[in-house]
Amino acid sequence: MTACGIFSAVLMLSKIDIIEASDYDGNWKDIGFSFYYSGDGGERCMKYSQKKNNTPVYVKMKSIGAHVKVVGKKCDFSEYYKCDPGDEIFIRSRAGSGSKVSIVVSPNCHTECTVSGVWSPDSINYK
């Protein structure tokens, strides 16, 4: 293969990578969370993150089941949805691209425990 042929092959592969990257124009890493829960029936709001596209918010509970909703700084973007341990849920909300969103986690148990999971304001694997 000539130098020109190698350059053309590299250029084609670069274009493929760019096209694939545009398919995932969003938050592509999950945000982990873990907190102590006293069993008092309260809820916890996670750190806010900016949506980069209009896909649903992704949540996966790891330790215990909980009810989860999507919120903005001044309003709720969804109602509560049940998420059992190990389940993945995709929450459609009124939050659009560019919105700062978070999730509110309300554990299903009323005993002391550690609540953990992951979430993302955008979901690249949503089908």
N, C-alpha and C positions, 0 to 999 in steps of 0.2 A: 504494500500500500504506500502510495506517495505521501509526502508531507501535506499536500493539498487535500488528499483523501482523508487523512487522519484529522486535519483541522475541520473538515466538513462533518465528520462523524462526531467530533467533540461538540461542535456548534449545534448539531441536531439533538444530541443528548441534553445540552444545556437548555434548549427550547422546551424539551419535554419536561424537564424539571421545573421550569418556570410555569408551564401550563398546570402541572400537578399542584404546585404550591398555591396557585390562585384558587384551586378548588377548596383549599383549607384556609381561606382568608378569615381567620377568627382566632379565638383563644384555643390553642391546640394542646395545652397542658392542663390537667385537672388541678384544682386547688384543694389541698388536703385540710382537714379540720379535725380537731380533737379537743374536747373540753370535759371538765368534771361537771357532773349534774347531781344536784343534791336530792332530787326526787320531789321537789316542791311544786311541780306542775307548770313551771315557768318555761320560757322559750329563749333561744339565743340567736342573735343576728350575726352572721359571718361578715368578714371584711368585704367592702364593696369592690366591684370590678367592672370594667367597661365592656359592654357587648360590642362585638365587631361585625356581627351579621344578624340576620333575623331568624336563626334557627332556635329551637327550644332550649331552655336551660337544662343542663344535665346534672343529675344527682345520683350518688350511690352511697347508701348507708353501709357501714362495715360492722359496727359493734352491736347496735340494737335498732329496733324499728322506730320510726318517727313520722310525724306529719310535717311536711315541708311546703313553704310557699315562697314565691318570688316577690321581692319588694324593691322599691326605689327609695331615694332619700326622703321623699314627701308623700308617697302613696304605695299601695299594694298593687302589684301587677298581676297577681293570680290569687286563687283561693288555695286552701291547704290540700295537699295530695299525700296519700299514705305511701310510705316507702319502707318495706321490710328489710331486715339485714340481708345483704348480698344482692338485693334487687337494684336494677338501674331504672330510673324513670326520666322521662323527657317532659318538661313542663312548658307547655305553650303559654305565652304571656303577652300582655299588651306592650311590653318593653321592646323597642326597636333598636336598630343598630345605633351605637353612640350613647345609649342610655347607661347610666351607672346603676348596677343592680347588685343585689345580694340575695341570700336565702335566709329564711327564718326557720330554725329547726325546733320542733316541739316534741321531745321524746315521749314515746308511748308508755313508758314505765313510770312508777312513782316510788322508786327506790334509788339509792345512791349508785352511780355507775359512771363510766367514762363513755362519752358519745363520740364516735368517730366516723368519718366518711370522706368522700371527695365530691367536688362539684365544679361546674364550669358554666360561665354565662353563655357560652356557645357550645353546640354539640356537633362535632364533625362526623360522627358515626350515625347520626339520626337517619332513619330510612322511612 
